[in-house]
Amino acid sequence: MPRLSKPRLNTAQRNRLDWLAQALFTTLRLFRKNQLQNHAAATAFYFLLSAAPLILLLMYAAQYLASVAEDSVPAVMLLAALYEQFNLDHLASLGLIPQRAQMAAGGVGILTLLLSSRGLVHALQGAFHVIFPDESKQRFVLHWLQPLIIIPVVFALVLLAVTAQAVLSFLASVDLLGDARAGLLKALNTGFALLVVWGLFHATLRRLPHQPPPLRPTLVVGALATLSLAALFYGFGLFFRVEKYQALYGAVGGVVFVLIGAFVACLVFYFWAQFLYALSKVDVAALEKLLLAGSGTGADKLEALVFARGNRLLARYGRTFAPGDVLIREGDRTREAFFIYAGQAAVYKQVGDAEVHLMDIDEGNLLGEMAYLLNETRTATVRAKTEVTALVLPPELLEELMRYSAPLARRVVDTLAQRLMHMNQVARA
């Protein structure tokens, strides 16, 4: 019986895999370059400072419900749901909150919440500033007032959402509902929690960057971040035990345990935020590697492997010119740049009634950038000397390339200077 061979990937599928591999590699490189682990540590610290007084205020609410529970059945149900959902007894045993909150400390808790929320928002803004670089600056008043508003509002929304989730959990645990309805309520409970987290992530990814990312990728990345954190906390509960941290650190072991969990969660969230930014830079990163190939700019083996294929870029930006076809015509006001991927082109300049041959451009070289950089008309005509395959780069992509890569910007400026010098020498001759 003949052996069935596995179907090979078609070109479109292979290009998508290349795109994904390049996006992940760019994400990891930018993650290390931006030192997001330090930003995650700062965010986790301020999160812990913000969470502690919030839980303290939650304890006040629980004590108030306990005081009215004797005469109110809904208060009893809500109080039981809150203790079950938020694990208040467990949090007290970890040392995050006192066994019995004192109302006298309420003002201190609120003040700490407001001040720590300002630090938390600034930590988030600092991380997003390096993830999504932007030269624009926020207004001074908004910069100071925003942190005092965002976190209390967000935590209030989370508290409202989780309270609703707690009621669903409590109703699901009532035997009178039956197994089928209880299972459905538990599923709704989990789905509701994931939906709330997804909404918060989406709002953060869209609102914190000065230039909001595209809507569709933000929705997808927000969902990926939500699922990643859900899997993280599930695995965290399986493999890590707070008792070990309490045995190692003593009374503050519970705080250390929560801080480590918050730090890892921030790492995961910042990774996906960096991935969202990298999605818009995949072509730029791939073009950088292609344009700098053979220029002495070193790349490790993994990087060379990930960016080895140029098929995806050719499918998007490639164009083929037959011998004699004009790529650039002298005097035109076009602004596209051309990277000669294969073949050879010749450069000509009109001198009087004659057309003078200036130079030949071999594969691996960029041309046509002079008109964009100098904001002038085309200074020469470029024709295909052989069959030429070129990447046609729009001016905004060339600008982004030069912003993204300092080595590439230096190479473009150096090439431009050499060509201007060569043209001056020809003109004098």
Residue pairs with C-beta under 8 A, 6 or more apart in sequence:
9 17
11 311
11 315
14 309
14 311
15 311
15 312
15 315
18 309
18 311
18 312
19 282
19 312
21 306
22 282
22 285
22 286
22 306
22 307
23 275
23 278
23 279
23 282
24 275
24 278
25 285
25 302
25 303
25 306
25 307
26 278
26 281
26 282
26 285
27 271
27 274
27 275
27 278
30 131
30 274
30 277
30 278
30 281
31 270
31 271
31 274
34 130
34 131
34 274
35 130
36 127
36 130
36 131
36 267
36 270
36 271
36 274
37 267
39 123
39 126
39 127
39 130
39 266
39 270
40 127
40 263
40 266
40 267
40 270
41 263
41 266
42 123
42 126
43 120
43 123
43 124
43 127
43 262
43 266
44 259
44 262
44 263
44 265
44 266
45 123
45 259
46 116
46 117
46 119
46 120
46 123
47 120
47 262
47 266
48 255
48 258
48 259
48 262
49 112
49 116
49 119
49 120
50 113
50 116
50 117
50 120
50 151
50 155
51 96
51 258
52 96
52 97
52 112
53 108
53 109
53 110
53 112
53 113
53 116
54 113
54 155
54 159
55 86
55 88
55 91
55 96
55 97
56 97
56 98
56 101
56 105
56 106
56 109
57 106
57 109
57 110
57 113
58 82
58 86
58 88
58 159
59 88
59 97
59 98
59 101
60 101
60 103
60 106
61 82
62 79
62 82
62 83
62 88
63 100
63 101
65 75
65 78
65 79
65 82
66 79
68 75
69 75
69 76
69 79
77 167
77 170
78 163
78 166
78 167
78 170
80 170
81 163
81 166
81 167
81 169
81 170
82 88
82 163
82 166
83 89
84 166
84 169
84 170
84 173
85 162
85 163
85 165
85 166
85 169
85 170
86 162
86 166
88 97
91 97
92 98
92 99
93 254
94 242
94 246
94 253
94 254
94 255
94 257
94 258
95 251
95 252
95 253
95 254
95 255
96 254
96 255
96 258
113 151
113 152
113 155
114 148
114 152
117 147
117 148
117 150
117 151
117 152
117 155
118 147
118 148
118 151
119 147
120 147
120 151
121 146
121 147
121 150
121 151
122 147
124 204
124 208
125 208
127 270
127 273
128 208
128 209
128 273
131 209
131 270
131 273
131 274
131 277
132 208
132 209
132 210
132 211
132 213
132 273
132 277
134 209
134 210
134 211
136 210
138 146
138 210
154 200
157 200
158 196
158 200
161 192
161 193
161 196
162 193
162 196
164 192
165 189
165 192
165 193
165 196
168 185
168 186
168 188
168 189
168 192
169 185
169 186
169 189
171 177
171 185
172 181
172 182
172 183
172 185
172 186
172 189
173 182
174 182
177 185
194 226
194 227
194 230
197 226
197 229
197 230
198 222
198 223
198 226
201 222
201 225
201 226
201 269
202 218
202 219
202 222
205 213
205 218
205 221
205 222
205 273
205 276
206 212
206 213
206 215
206 218
212 218
213 276
213 277
213 280
214 280
217 276
217 279
218 276
221 272
221 273
221 275
221 276
221 279
222 272
224 272
224 275
225 268
225 269
225 272
225 273
228 268
228 272
229 265
229 268
229 269
232 264
232 265
232 268
233 261
233 265
236 261
236 264
240 257
240 260
240 261
242 253
242 254
242 257
245 253
245 254
245 256
245 257
245 260
246 253
246 254
246 257
247 253
249 256
278 285
281 404
283 313
283 316
283 397
284 397
284 400
284 401
284 404
284 405
285 307
285 404
286 307
286 310
286 312
286 313
287 313
287 339
287 391
287 393
287 397
287 401
288 401
288 404
288 405
288 408
289 299
289 303
289 307
290 307
290 310
290 313
290 339
290 391
291 339
291 366
291 401
291 408
291 411
292 405
292 407
292 408
292 411
293 364
294 364
295 407
295 411
297 407
299 307
310 341
313 391
314 341
314 389
314 391
317 391
317 392
317 393
318 341
318 389
318 390
318 391
318 392
319 389
319 390
319 391
319 392
320 387
320 388
320 389
320 390
321 327
321 343
321 384
321 387
321 388
321 389
321 390
322 384
322 387
323 384
323 385
323 386
323 387
324 383
324 384
325 383
325 384
325 388
326 381
326 382
326 383
327 338
327 345
327 367
327 368
327 382
327 383
327 384
327 388
327 390
328 334
328 338
328 367
328 368
328 378
328 380
328 381
328 382
329 378
329 381
330 348
330 349
330 350
330 377
330 378
330 379
330 380
330 381
331 377
331 378
332 377
332 378
333 371
333 377
333 378
334 371
334 378
335 371
335 372
335 394
335 395
336 368
336 392
336 393
336 394
336 395
337 366
337 367
337 368
337 369
337 372
337 392
337 393
337 395
337 398
338 345
338 366
338 367
338 368
338 382
338 390
338 391
338 392
338 393
339 365
339 366
339 367
339 390
339 391
339 393
340 361
340 362
340 363
340 364
340 365
340 366
340 367
340 388
340 389
340 390
341 363
341 389
341 390
341 391
342 363
342 387
342 388
342 389
343 363
343 384
343 385
343 386
343 387
343 388
343 389
343 390
344 360
344 361
344 362
344 363
344 384
344 385
344 386
344 388
345 360
345 361
345 367
345 382
345 383
345 384
345 385
345 388
345 390
346 357
346 359
346 360
346 361
346 382
346 383
346 384
346 385
347 357
347 358
347 359
347 360
347 361
347 367
347 380
347 381
347 382
348 355
348 356
348 357
348 358
348 380
348 381
348 382
348 383
349 355
349 356
349 358
349 379
349 380
349 381
349 423
349 426
350 356
350 381
351 427
355 381
356 426
358 380
358 422
358 423
358 426
359 419
359 422
360 385
361 367
361 382
365 415
366 412
366 415
367 382
368 378
368 382
369 398
369 412
369 415
369 416
370 376
370 379
370 416
370 419
370 420
371 377
371 378
371 379
372 395
372 398
372 399
373 412
373 416
379 423
380 423
393 401
401 408
401 409
402 408
402 409
402 412
403 409
